Amino acid sequence: LLKVLSRIDSILRSSRAPPLIFQPSKGPVQNYIKENGQGCGFEHLPLSIEMWADQLMALKDLHRSLRKLSLKLLPWNTADPQDNRESIRVEDLQLVVDAILEELENKEKNSQTPSLTALSAIVSHFQKLFDVNSLNGVYPRMNEVYTKLGEMTNAMRNLHELLELDSSAPPTVVVDTVGKLCDIINKNVTEQVQQLLGTQDIHSIINKLEEHECFFPPFQALIQDLLCLLEISNVDDILPAVQNLK
């Protein structure tokens, strides 16, 4: 018996034993043993072994709780040969925890992949935005949108270069610049018309047009009569024909 107690005592005192398991007794009993020289060195064993037994029972309870959690997270993994064992080891608990962690990591990775519901919502939103009535029309409309977008991008790039704008200039700046150029061109055309008609006043232009309307019809009738009398068809031949009549 002393050999067994000595062996247990050495195990409990070793560095491998948890600190809470080896707690030498204190108080009047320990002082009495020391004073009377009756200490055998094993007076702490009952308390330590009792604590050890409690920890082993708690270990089994912890394993049972982890198994319940595992069944919720891993319902397909129902087989557990550890349930039939009398004693539970820390390795058994570690296996359950590792399986749960692996499943959580897989779920986290899979959560980054959009679900069918999310994909269906994206397709429906595309159909509403681009007026697509059926799923068969989604891909053609996507290609059409892609083509139009490419054309618009090329056009904007060319306008930026022609107008000497920065590539980061928004479309509104491009439109404003084109509008200013159109105003300049229209202004130049107006000035050229004014110079052609010999006036800078819009009222003078109107007067000249009214004079033209009064003068041109009789002049045209006279020319037509001359062409018929002289029996010619070209206006340039009128003057030579009149000279020949002299």
JONOR-V400953 format. One record per pair of residues at least 4 apart in sequence whose C-alpha atoms are under 8 Angstrom apart, sorted by the first residue. I is the first residue (numbers start at 1). GAP is how many residues later the second one is. D is the distance in Angstrom with one decimal. If there is no record, write none. Layout:
BEGIN
I&GAP&D, I&GAP&D
END
This chain:
BEGIN
1&4&6.2, 2&4&5.9, 3&4&6.1, 4&4&6.2, 5&4&5.9, 5&37&6.9, 6&4&6.1, 6&36&7.8, 7&4&6.3, 8&4&6.2, 8&37&7.9, 9&4&6.1, 9&32&8.0, 9&33&6.7, 9&36&6.9, 10&4&6.1, 11&5&7.9, 11&6&6.9, 12&5&5.6, 12&9&7.1, 12&10&5.7, 12&36&7.9, 13&4&6.8, 13&9&6.4, 17&4&6.8, 17&5&7.3, 18&4&7.2, 19&4&7.6, 21&27&5.1, 21&28&7.6, 21&30&6.3, 21&31&6.3, 22&22&7.7, 22&26&5.7, 23&21&6.7, 23&24&7.9, 23&25&6.7, 24&19&7.6, 24&20&4.9, 25&5&6.4, 25&18&6.9, 25&19&5.3, 26&4&5.5, 26&5&7.6, 27&4&6.3, 28&4&5.9, 29&4&6.2, 30&4&6.2, 30&9&7.9, 31&4&6.1, 32&4&6.2, 33&4&5.8, 33&5&5.1, 33&6&5.1, 34&4&6.6, 34&5&6.1, 39&4&7.5, 44&4&6.3, 45&4&5.9, 46&4&6.0, 47&4&6.1, 48&4&6.1, 49&4&6.1, 50&4&6.3, 51&4&6.3, 52&4&6.3, 53&4&6.3, 54&4&6.1, 55&4&6.0, 56&4&6.5, 56&31&7.9, 56&32&7.8, 57&4&6.4, 58&4&6.0, 59&4&6.2, 59&29&6.8, 59&30&7.9, 59&31&7.9, 60&4&6.3, 60&27&7.3, 60&28&5.8, 61&4&6.3, 62&4&6.2, 63&4&6.1, 63&25&7.5, 63&29&7.8, 63&30&5.9, 64&4&6.4, 65&4&6.4, 66&4&6.0, 66&27&7.5, 66&30&6.9, 66&31&7.5, 67&4&6.1, 67&29&7.2, 68&4&6.5, 69&4&6.3, 70&4&5.4, 70&5&7.4, 70&26&7.1, 70&30&6.3, 71&4&4.7, 71&5&7.7, 71&6&7.0, 71&7&6.9, 73&27&7.1, 73&30&7.7, 74&26&7.5, 74&29&7.7, 81&4&7.6, 82&6&7.4, 82&10&7.3, 88&4&6.6, 88&5&8.0, 89&4&7.0, 90&4&6.2, 91&4&6.3, 92&4&6.6, 93&4&6.3, 94&4&6.0, 95&4&6.2, 96&4&6.3, 97&4&6.2, 98&4&6.1, 99&4&6.3, 100&4&6.3, 101&4&6.2, 102&4&6.2, 103&4&6.2, 104&4&6.2, 105&4&6.3, 106&4&6.1, 107&4&5.9, 108&4&7.0, 109&4&7.6, 114&4&6.0, 114&5&6.6, 115&4&6.3, 116&4&6.0, 117&4&6.2, 118&4&6.3, 119&4&6.3, 120&4&6.2, 121&4&6.1, 122&4&6.3, 123&4&6.3, 123&15&7.9, 124&4&6.4, 125&4&6.2, 126&4&6.1, 126&6&7.7, 126&12&7.9, 127&4&5.4, 127&5&4.5, 127&6&6.7, 127&7&7.8, 127&11&7.0, 128&4&6.7, 130&11&7.5, 132&5&6.0, 132&6&6.4, 132&9&7.4, 133&4&7.0, 134&4&7.0, 135&4&8.0, 136&4&7.9, 137&4&6.1, 138&4&6.1, 139&4&6.3, 140&4&6.2, 141&4&6.0, 142&4&6.1, 143&4&6.1, 144&4&6.1, 145&4&6.0, 146&4&6.2, 147&4&6.3, 148&4&6.1, 149&4&6.0, 150&4&6.2, 151&4&6.1, 152&4&6.1, 153&4&6.1, 154&4&6.2, 155&4&6.2, 156&4&6.1, 156&15&7.7, 157&4&6.4, 157&10&7.2, 158&4&6.1, 159&4&5.8, 159&15&7.3, 160&4&5.7, 160&5&4.8, 160&6&6.5, 160&7&6.2, 160&9&7.9, 160&14&7.2, 161&4&6.4, 163&11&8.0, 163&14&7.6, 165&4&6.7, 165&9&7.9, 169&4&6.3, 169&5&7.3, 170&4&6.8, 171&4&6.2, 172&4&6.2, 173&4&6.1, 174&4&6.2, 175&4&6.1, 176&4&6.3, 177&4&6.4, 178&4&6.2, 179&4&6.3, 180&4&6.3, 181&4&6.2, 182&4&6.1, 183&4&6.1, 184&4&6.2, 185&4&6.2, 186&4&6.3, 187&4&6.3, 188&4&6.2, 189&4&6.3, 190&4&6.2, 191&4&6.2, 191&9&7.9, 192&4&6.1, 193&4&6.2, 194&4&6.0, 194&5&5.3, 194&6&5.4, 194&7&7.7, 194&11&7.8, 195&4&6.2, 195&5&7.2, 197&8&7.0, 199&5&6.4, 199&6&6.8, 200&4&7.7, 201&4&6.6, 202&4&6.4, 203&4&6.3, 204&4&6.2, 205&4&6.3, 206&4&6.3, 207&4&6.2, 208&4&6.1, 209&4&6.3, 210&4&6.4, 211&4&6.1, 212&4&5.7, 213&4&7.0, 214&4&7.8, 215&4&6.4, 216&4&6.0, 217&4&6.3, 218&4&6.2, 219&4&6.3, 220&4&6.3, 221&4&6.3, 222&4&6.3, 223&4&6.2, 223&12&7.6, 224&4&6.4, 225&4&6.2, 226&4&6.0, 226&12&7.3, 227&4&5.7, 227&5&5.2, 227&6&6.0, 227&7&7.5, 227&8&7.3, 227&11&7.0, 228&4&6.7, 228&5&8.0, 230&8&7.5, 230&11&6.8, 232&5&6.9, 232&6&7.5, 233&4&7.8, 234&4&7.3, 237&4&6.2, 238&4&6.3, 239&4&6.3, 240&4&6.3, 241&4&6.6, 242&4&6.9
END
